[in-house]
Amino acid sequence: MKEIMNPWEVKGEINYEKLIEKFGLSPLRQLPDIFEKNVLFRRKIIFAHRDIQRILEAIKSKKKFVMMTGLMPTGKFHLGHLILAEQMIFYQKLGAKIYIAVADVEAYNARGQSLEDSRKIAIEQYITNYIALGLNPKNCEIYFQSERSKDSEKSNAYYRLQNLLARYATFNEFKAVYGEISPGKMISSLLQASDMLHAQLPEFEKKCPVIVPVGIDQDPHIRLARDISKRIKDFDFEQLSSTYHFFMPGLSKGKMSSSDENSFIALTDSPKEVETKIKKYAFSGGRDTLEEHRKKGGNPDVDVSFQYLRFFFEPDDEKLKRIEEDYRSGKLLTGELKMILILKINEFLKEHQKKREVAKKEVGKFLQ
Ligand code: TRP
């Protein structure tokens, strides 16, 4: 399959090494202990960055900083979305103020989805799950791109910034950064630039470091925002920081995507659905026959079930290592590996789905 990757479409195998080089990202090396305690950083699932030192310094000197991210409210909230949700909660615990944009304008312009549908999906799927996962309403602002704030000074400042930034981007730059581009997509990327930068305006948090954790497909948005924020002299912005994480693989490899039913496990799936999906669709690094598997062993690097354990479901490094070794040696069979994962996911979802019921009643606290 041909590789397609832009902020609106990801298909095929992604060559991360090549992209790090092409985009000019820095690989993430050893981080302070508080980061290394987190599975995503320790296992290099978050693998690259731009300017993360600004955030490390802010944490060290207990200075204010913001974690900003956005969500495209299409389809169901699935395991792949956990990566970003985890980071929101991680940075919130480190003292960051959290800004979350519901990209309903972007969904309207780039995907033809109505604002009403976006609102419903954002609340029922994304926000409810964030709350159930532990996001705290204190120090957290969730807003819709189509409705930044009821406070008109704040709202004006956000849309004003989007409009003024337009002067500092050229059409050729848009084409180079995004490939195919339409007026709707241009508007969306300027609005996303405002999402990422507006926290630093006097009407919001004032100048401060901002970290934007993203999948690598969103880097064009980041590059554009970084470039134009340096050119605009009407404001004094601290340069944006960003980190990049791997996509959680879909059940049959590729990216886990809500537009492909058989690629994901949703956080609302039943135990039976989880079991069927993993057994039926999870790509296996095992051998064709039992005999061959015992003799030559499986390949955990391409095995989707093993990868889910590594990304999220087996946080204990020792236990993960044992599973990896047993699989490689042929001691552990694909069916057994899948069973370990099924039990882990269902144990997690059982608790999570209870928390979701409580979270449903708390959504109001998150939306002003
Ligand atoms: N474009 C992002 C997506 O498709 C959503 C988004 C909107 C976003 N504003 C943002 C992401 C600001 C990071 C920061 O998922």
Boltz pocket constraint, residues with backbone or C-beta under 6 A from the ligand:
constraints:
  - pocket:
      binder: B
      contacts: [[A, 7], [A, 68], [A, 69], [A, 70], [A, 71], [A, 72], [A, 101], [A, 102], [A, 103], [A, 106], [A, 191], [A, 192], [A, 195], [A, 196], [A, 212], [A, 213], [A, 214], [A, 218]]
      max_distance: 6.0
